[in-house]
Amino acid sequence: MKYRELGRTGWKVSEISFGAWAIGGTWGPVDDKESLTALHAALDGGVNFFDTADVYGDGHSERLLAKLKKERKENFYIATKAGRRLPRQTPEGYSRENLTAWIERSLRNLETEAIDLLQLHCPHPEVLYRPEVFAILDDLVKAGKLRYYGVSVEKVEEALKAIEFPGVQTVQIIFNIFRQRPSELFFPEAKRRRVGILARVPLASGMLSGKFTRGSKFEKDDHRNFNRHGEAFDRGETFSGVDFETSLRVVEELKPLAPKNATLAQLALRWILEFPAVTCAIPGAKRPAQVAENIAASDLEPLSEATMKKIQAVYDAEIKPLVHHYW
């Protein structure tokens, strides 16, 4: 495992980290014993950064990470998120009262006195134009409730606005072979300001694992079943906003580009790591075998210039016209 500096925190975090959405919920059935085995496997493989949120399984994912902390002696970082407990996203919802209550709840779930990294969870865009919200977060840092804070966003424009606030240490944004726009304007600016970038949904909801077919079925409680058109939340969160049939076709074009003895998922993760502005990719995993496959991407040789150009050509022809202008 290789490590990269996270913004201005002084932390060095694993370039392949662990996204804990799947072990919390809305990705089909989960088994806590298997989830914990996967978390242990991640630590064994050198992962030292875990990303969760207070709404993943209504705090269940946070509580699993608290259990992991009890069972292991190694130091590792836990990032969580706040804001999606609002019944409806409004800028007024990000009040001192609400933010404090959400953070206190996460502190209890994580069984800790201070949250390593707290991220606003895809807030209403107007929140990013309210300095008073970030002043509240600054106060919570001073009070010892948070070590650092950042934002998780949907759009490049939101990311660029967020990093104008000096306390924002990180931005979490969807970035993968199907969602390349962040690298154009945002990455250079984030690097200039020394803001860490957490690449979320790096496998496009599993599509870039190359394991789906037209006959693939998803459980009723899996967002890949109920949110393909944005019925529950932003449609860009599911398969990166690309329709299922197109995704399957493009995946077949990408498969031959994987390095010898590497999987498509490892190619997709290695592709993200070719961007120096990215601190880490945070793929999810529910089973130890998935963890092992993900972290092995850190050991791959850099992709050749020819491979990078071929991936770019596929994106430009097949994906860019569909999603590039949205996010």
N, C-alpha and C positions, 0 to 999 in steps of 0.2 A: 504494500500500500504506500502511495505517495501522499504528501501533505502540502497544503497551500495556506498562505496567510489569509485570515478572514478580516477583510477591511482594516480598520485601525485598532482592532481589539487586542492584538498581540497574540491571538490564538493561532495555532496551526491545526487545521482540520483535515480529515481524510477527504481526498478528492472524490471518492465514491463514498457517500454517506448513506443514511437510512431514513427513508420517508415512512412515517408510521400511520398514514391515513388508512391503509389497507387493513392493519390489525385492529383498527378502531371500529370500522363499519363502512357501509355502502359499497363494498367490493365483494359481496357474497358472504357466505358463512365463514366464520373464523373459529379456530380452536385455541384457547389461551395457552395451553401447554405447548402447542406447535409454534405459536407466536413467540413465546418466551425462548424456545429453542432457537428460533430464527434470530432473535435479538442477541442471544449469547454467541451465535455463529458470527454475527456481524462484529462483535467485539473481538472474538478470536481472530478474525481476518484483518484486524487493524482499524476498523471503523471507530471513530471517536466523536461523531456528531450525529445526533438523532433529531429529526424534525417531526413535531406533532402539532396538535391544536386542541383547544378545549372542547370543540364540537365533534371530534373524531370519536364516535361511540359515546357521545355525551360525557367525555372525560375518561373513558375506558382506556384509550391509548396512553394518556398521561399516567394513569395508575399502573399500567403494565411497565412503563419506563421507571416508575418509582420502585417497583419490585425488582427490576433489573439492577438498579443502583444498590439495593440492599444485598443482592446476591453476588456482586462483583466488587473487587477492590480497586480496579482501574479507574482513573479519572476520565470522564467523558462529558461532553457538552449536550445539553438538551435545549432545543429551541421550541417554543410553543407559540400559539397565536391567540388573539382575542378580537372579538367584534362580530362574529357570526352567531352569537347567542341572541342578537337582536331579532325580534320577529319580522322586522322589515328594515332594510338598510336606509338609514337617514343620517345626515351629518350631526343632527342634534343628539343622536343616540350615543355619540362618543363623548359623553360627559365625564366629569371627574368621578361622579358617583358610580356610573356604570363601569368605567375602566378599572377603578379600584376594586369593585366587586368581582369582576371577571378575573382579575389578577390574583386576588385573595383565594378564589376558588381553585385556580391552577396551582397556586402554592400548596394548598391542601392536597390536591390530587398528586402532585409531584413529591410531596412530603419534603419540602425544602424551604429555606428561609429567603432565598433569592432566586429568581428565574435567570438562567444564563442569558437567554436572548428572547425577548418578547416581540412578536411581529403583529402589526395591525393586519387583520385577515381580510384582504381584498375589500377595503372599506369603500363607502360611498365616495365617488371621486371628489366631492366638495370638501371632504375631510382634509384632503391634501392642500387645501387653500385656507386652512384654519390653524394658524400658529399656536392658538391656545391649546389645541389637542396635543401637540408635541411638547408644549410647556408642561402639561400634566405628566407626560412620560418622563421628562427631565426631572420633575419633582419626585417621581417614583424611583428613579435611579438614585437620587440624593438620599431618599429614605431607605435605601438598601433593599427594596423589593425587586428591582431589576438590575442586572449587571449592564446590559446593553439592550438597545431596541432597534427594530427595523420595520420594514413593511413587506407585505406580500401583495402583489398587484396583478391585474389582468392585462393592462395595456402599457406599451412603451411610454406613451405620454404621461401616464400616472407615475411610472418609475422615474422619469426625468424630473417631474415636479417634486417627488418625495425627497430626492437626494439634495434638494436645495436646503433642507433643514439639517443643520450641522450635527444633530444628535443621531441621525439615521446612519447606522453602521452597515446595514445589509438590505438588499432587495431580493426578494424571491419572485421569480417570474418564470412562466412556461418558456422553455427553450429546448428544442430538439430538432431533428432533421425535418420535421413537418412544420416547425415554427421558428423561422430563422431571423425574423425582423429585428429582435433585440440586439443582434450583433452589429447592426448598421450605425445607429446613433447612440444608443444607450451604453453599450459596452465601453467605447472609448471615454465617454464622460464619467462613467462609474470608476473606471480605472484611474482617470485623472484625479478624481476626488478620493480615491482609496476606499471605495465602498465595495463590500463583499457581495458577490452574486451567487445566489443559490438557484441552480437550474432545476425547477420542479417539473413534474410530468415528463421526465426525460425519455420515457419509452412510449409516449403518446397513449397512455392508459393501457399499456401492454401490447398495443398494435405493433410496435417496433420490436417485439420479441419474435415476430414471425410465426407465432403458434396458432393464430386464428384462421378460420376458414369461413366460407359462406354459411356453413352449417353450425358454426359456434353459437352456443346458447349461454345466456347470462342469467343469474338468479334474479328473482323479482326485486330484491333489495340492493342490487348492483347498479350503480349509476350508469354503467355501460348499457344497461337495459332501459332505464327510465329517463335518462337525460341527454339523449343523442341530439335533440333539437333544442336544448336549453329549457326543458320543462321545469326543472327544479332549481338550477343555478346556471351560471354562464356556460353556454354550449361549448366554448373553447376548452373547458376543463375535461371534456369527454372526447377521446381520440383527437385532441388538439383542434377540434372544430372541423375536421375533415370527414366527409361521409364515409360510411363503412365500406361500400363497394370500391370507391376510389382508393381508399387506404389499402385494401387487400391487393389491388392491382399494382400499386406503387411498391409495396413491400416485396413483391416478386421481382421487381426490377432491382431492388437494393440487395437482395440476398446474395447474388454472386460477388458483390463487392466486399463481403466480410473476409478478413484475413484468414489464412489457412488455419484450420482447427479452432476458429473462433465462431461464435454464434452471431446472429443478426443483432441481438440485444447488446452484445459486447461491442459490436461495430458502432451501434447508436450511442452508447456511452462514451466510447473512445473518441467519437466525432465531437462530442461536447467538450471533452478535455483538450481538444486542439485549440481552444480559445483561451488564451492566458488570462483574460479578464474574469473568467468563471472561477469561483473558489471551489465549488463542488457540485456534483450532480447528486440528487437525492431520490433514487429509485425506491419504490416500495417493494416489500417482500412479505409473504405470509409463511414461507417455508424455508428451511435451511438451504435447500438446493438452489433456490432463487437467489439467496444471499451470496452463495459461493459463485454463481454465474456472474452476478453483478460486480462483485469486488475484483474478480479476475480481469475486468476491463482495465484496471489501473496498471496491470502488468504488461499489457499489450504494447508493442512498439508503436510509435507515432504513425498515423496514417500517411501514405504517400501523397504527394501533390496530385498525382493522377487520380487517386481514389477520391480525394476531396473535390476535385473538379467534376468527376462523374456524379457524385452526390449532389453537387450544386446544380448540375444540368438537369437531373431528375426533378429536383425541387422546382427549378425555374419553369420547367415544362408542365409539370403535373399538379403541383401543390400551390405554388405562389399565386396564381390567378384566383384561387379559391379563398385563401385566408390572409394573405400578406397585409392587405389594407385594413383588416379588422382589428388586429391586436398589435 
